[in-house]
Amino acid sequence: MTPDQIAAFCLALPGAREDLKWGSNRVFSVAGNKMFAILDFLGEDLAFKVDNDLFLGYVDRPGIRPAPYLARAYWISMSAHRPPLGDDEQRQLLTRSHQLVVRRLPKGLQPGLLLDE
C-alpha cells in the first residue's frame, strides 16, 4: 500500500482521526489522543502497535525494527514506501493495532469502536 492508501485505511477504522504532530508526523488515533499508527514517522516510516507476545517475532523479520521511543510499548517500525509486508498483512496489523488501543479504553468509550474479530 502507498502512504496515502495507508492513511485512507487508518481513517476508515471506527472513530479514527488524523493529526499532524512533531513536525510532519501523521498520527492516527482513537478516542481523542490514543495513538494506534504513525505515518512519516522519523521521515518516511510507518509505526504501529503489535501484540506484546508477537513483538520479538516481528522485529526479527527483515525490514521491521522496534519503533524508536515507542518500542517499550510494543510498537514496530518499517518503511512506508517499501514495506516488507504484503497489503493484506499490513491491513490486518493496522486493524489489530487499532483494536489493541480500543480495548485499553474505558468500557464506556469502547462501544462503536470494537470490531468483530
C-alpha positions as CSV (number, residue, x, y, z in Angstrom):
1,M,0.0,0.0,0.0
2,T,1.1,3.5,-0.7
3,P,1.3,6.0,2.2
4,D,-1.9,7.6,1.0
5,Q,-3.6,4.2,0.9
6,I,-2.3,3.5,4.5
7,A,-3.8,6.8,5.7
8,A,-7.1,6.2,4.0
9,F,-7.3,2.7,5.5
10,C,-6.5,4.0,9.0
11,L,-9.1,6.8,8.7
12,A,-11.7,4.2,7.7
13,L,-11.4,2.4,11.1
14,P,-14.1,3.2,13.6
15,G,-13.5,6.5,15.4
16,A,-10.1,7.1,13.8
17,R,-8.8,10.6,13.3
18,E,-5.6,12.1,11.9
19,D,-3.5,14.9,13.3
20,L,-0.1,16.3,12.4
21,K,2.3,16.2,15.3
22,W,6.0,16.7,15.9
23,G,6.6,18.4,12.5
24,S,5.3,16.2,9.7
25,N,4.2,13.0,11.5
26,R,0.7,11.9,10.5
27,V,-0.7,10.5,13.8
28,F,-3.8,8.2,13.7
29,S,-5.6,8.0,17.0
30,V,-8.9,7.0,18.5
31,A,-10.8,8.4,21.5
32,G,-9.1,11.8,21.1
33,N,-5.5,11.1,21.7
34,K,-4.8,7.3,21.9
35,M,-2.4,6.7,19.0
36,F,-2.5,3.4,17.0
37,A,-0.4,4.3,14.0
38,I,2.1,7.0,12.9
39,L,2.9,7.7,9.2
40,D,6.0,9.6,8.1
41,F,7.5,8.6,11.5
42,L,11.1,9.9,11.6
43,G,11.0,10.7,7.9
44,E,9.2,8.0,5.9
45,D,8.4,5.2,8.3
46,L,5.2,3.6,9.4
47,A,4.9,2.7,13.1
48,F,2.2,0.9,14.9
49,K,1.4,-1.2,18.0
50,V,1.5,-5.0,17.9
51,D,0.6,-7.7,20.4
52,N,3.2,-7.9,23.2
53,D,3.8,-11.6,22.7
54,L,4.4,-11.2,18.9
55,F,6.7,-8.1,19.1
56,L,10.0,-10.1,19.0
57,G,8.8,-12.2,16.1
58,Y,8.1,-9.1,14.1
59,V,11.3,-7.3,14.8
60,D,13.2,-10.4,13.7
61,R,11.8,-10.1,10.2
62,P,13.8,-8.2,7.6
63,G,12.8,-4.6,7.2
64,I,11.0,-4.4,10.6
65,R,12.5,-2.9,13.7
66,P,11.5,-1.7,17.1
67,A,10.0,1.8,16.8
68,P,12.3,4.4,18.3
69,Y,10.8,5.9,21.5
70,L,7.8,3.6,21.3
71,A,9.3,0.1,21.4
72,R,8.8,-0.3,25.2
73,A,5.0,-0.1,24.3
74,Y,5.5,-2.8,21.7
75,W,5.5,-0.6,18.6
76,I,7.3,-1.7,15.4
77,S,8.5,0.5,12.5
78,M,9.1,-0.1,8.8
79,S,9.4,1.8,5.6
80,A,6.1,3.2,4.5
81,H,7.3,3.5,0.9
82,R,8.9,0.0,0.7
83,P,7.0,-2.0,3.3
84,P,8.3,-5.5,4.0
85,L,4.7,-6.8,4.4
86,G,2.0,-7.5,1.9
87,D,-1.0,-5.3,1.7
88,D,-3.4,-7.8,3.4
89,E,-1.0,-8.4,6.3
90,Q,-0.4,-4.6,6.6
91,R,-4.2,-4.0,6.8
92,Q,-4.6,-6.8,9.4
93,L,-1.8,-5.4,11.6
94,L,-3.1,-1.8,11.4
95,T,-6.6,-3.1,12.3
96,R,-5.1,-5.1,15.2
97,S,-3.2,-2.0,16.4
98,H,-6.4,0.0,16.4
99,Q,-8.2,-2.8,18.3
100,L,-5.4,-3.1,20.9
101,V,-5.7,0.6,21.7
102,V,-9.6,0.5,21.7
103,R,-9.5,-2.5,24.2
104,R,-7.5,-0.4,26.6
105,L,-10.0,2.4,26.7
106,P,-12.6,2.7,29.5
107,K,-15.5,0.3,28.8
108,G,-17.9,3.3,28.3
109,L,-15.8,4.5,25.3
110,Q,-15.5,1.1,23.5
111,P,-19.0,0.7,22.0
112,G,-18.9,1.5,18.3
113,L,-15.2,1.2,18.2
114,L,-14.8,-2.5,18.7
115,L,-14.8,-4.7,15.6
116,D,-15.9,-8.3,15.4
117,E,-12.8,-10.4,15.4
